[in-house]
Amino acid sequence: MITAAIIKALQVYGIAIVISLLVALLIKGMVVLGARLEKKAQPSGMPLGTVCPIDRGIPEEDVAALSAAIFAMIGSHRILHIAPTAHGWTSGGRATQHTHTPRPR
């Protein structure tokens, strides 16, 4: 009776091991296939296109540096617009949130 229980336990462990190996192989195959598809989807080299117009007051060097940093971090995406933010209630709210001085109570 004990030997039958031991045999049954070993069978269950064996089935669990086989299923785990099959799932691991399936996941590995999906990762390899995804990497191949992603590699094919990425363009080779730098993206070609038109340069976005630059507003007055923004140095071209800053735009070039920002574009290079964004391209290095997230890949070939287009920057549609770079402009200074308007001074309104939103910038005042942000300044209030980011202040490090304690407020009077």
Secondary structure as the mmCIF struct_conf table of DSSP 4:
data_model
#
loop_
_struct_conf.conf_type_id
_struct_conf.id
_struct_conf.beg_label_comp_id
_struct_conf.beg_label_asym_id
_struct_conf.beg_label_seq_id
_struct_conf.end_label_comp_id
_struct_conf.end_label_asym_id
_struct_conf.end_label_seq_id
HELX_RH_AL_P HELX_RH_AL_P1 ILE A 2 ALA A 41
BEND BEND1 GLN A 42 GLN A 42
HELX_LH_PP_P HELX_LH_PP_P1 PRO A 43 PRO A 43
BEND BEND2 SER A 44 MET A 46
HELX_LH_PP_P HELX_LH_PP_P2 THR A 50 PRO A 53
TURN_TY1_P TURN_TY1_P1 ARG A 56 GLY A 57
BEND BEND3 ILE A 58 ILE A 58
HELX_RH_AL_P HELX_RH_AL_P2 GLU A 60 ILE A 74
BEND BEND4 SER A 76 SER A 76
HELX_LH_PP_P HELX_LH_PP_P3 PRO A 84 ALA A 86
BEND BEND5 GLY A 88 GLY A 88
HELX_RH_AL_P HELX_RH_AL_P3 TRP A 89 GLN A 97
TURN_TY1_P TURN_TY1_P2 HIS A 98 HIS A 98
BEND BEND6 THR A 101 THR A 101
HELX_LH_PP_P HELX_LH_PP_P4 PRO A 102 PRO A 104
#
